[in-house]
Amino acid sequence: MMLRPPPSEAYRLLAEERGSGGIAGVAVIGVLCALLLAMAPIGGALSARQQLQGAADAAALAAADTASGRVAGSPCAAAASLAEALGASLATCAVDPRGVATVGVATTVLGIGIGASARAGPPGIT
């Protein structure tokens, strides 16, 4: 026949919390890892957006330089060539009679299309 410990002893054994800090620590580390994995794609998308804005700026400058006559060729062709070299595609391109170029570029990040636009031209006009 097995004897049970007195109620006060059983209560003491169940109420003891030795080792629970380790379990809580593992849980906190697990939550932090899950948050890190959830935020990584967002950081990548923000970085890609900044790179795309840089491509739009460079393409607008290329179009404006070509429109001003500093570089030979077609302004929109120059913008398209530079945008492709930077990993984007030229979505829109317009040059007004004053030589101000407005371009839009686009790309896909994580299956989602993103775009950016920029303007460039002679000093004092843009």
N, C-alpha and C positions, 0 to 999 in steps of 0.2 A: 504494500500500500504506500502510495506517494503522499507525502505531507506537503501541504501548501504553506508558504511563508505567511506570517501574520499580515493582516491588511496594511499595517503601517509600513512594513518592509516592501510589499508589492507596490504600494504607492510611490515609495522612494525610488525604486528601480525604474518605474515608468516615467517619473517626473525628471529623471536625470537627463541633461541635455549635452552630455559629453559627445563631441564629434559633430554636432550640428553646424558649427562654424565652417567646417570643411565643405559640407554639402551646400551651404549658402554661397560660399566662395566659388564653387564650381558652377552654380546657377548664374551668378553674376557674370562670370567669364563667358558662359554660353550666350547670355543675352547680348553682351558687348560684341561677340563674334557675329551674331545674327545681324545686329545693327550695322556693323562694318560691311558685311556682305550686301546688305540692302542699299547702302550709300555708295558703293563703288561704281555702279553704272551711272549714277547721277553725277559724280565727279568727272567721269569720262565724257559724258554729254556736255558738261559745262566747258571742259577743255576743248572739245571739238567745236563748240560754238565760238570760242575765242579764236581758234585757228581759222574758222570760216570767215569771221569778221576781218581778220588779217588778209585773207585772200581777196575779199571784196575791196578792201582799201587799196591793195596792190593793183588789182584789175582796174579800178577807177583811175588810179594814177597813170597806168599804162595807156588807157583810152584818152585821158586828157593830154598826155605828152604827144600822142599821135595826132590828136585833133589840133594841137597848137602848131604842128609842123616840125617839132623837134625830132620826131622819129617818123620815118616813112612808113606808109601802109594805112590800113583801115583801122579806125579806133576800136570798133567792136571786135574785129578779128584779133587785135593785140590783146584786148581784155580777155577774150575767150581762150587764147593761147596761154596766157599767164594763169588764169583761173584753173585750167586743166593741169598745168604744171604743179599747182599747189593742191591738187586733189579735189577740186570743186568743179561744177559745171556752170557756165554762164546762163542765167535765167532771163535777165533783161539787160538791155544796153540802149542808152539814148544819149546823144550829144546835141546840145542846143547850139544856136548860132554864135553864142559868146564863147564857146569852147568848154562849157561845163559838162562833164561826163557823169552820168548816173548809171550805175550798174547794180545788178542783183545777182547773187550766186547762190547755189543750192548744193546740198549733199544729203546723204542718208547716214544716220547714226542709230545703231541698234534697231534698224527697221523703221525708223521715224525720220521723215524728211524735215530738214531744217534749212533756213535761208538767212541771208544777211544782205544788206545793201550799203552802198557808199557813194559819195559824190566827191569829185575833184575837178579843179579847173584853175584858171589864172588867179593870182593873188587879188584879193579885194572883191572878187565876184561871187565866190562860193560863200 
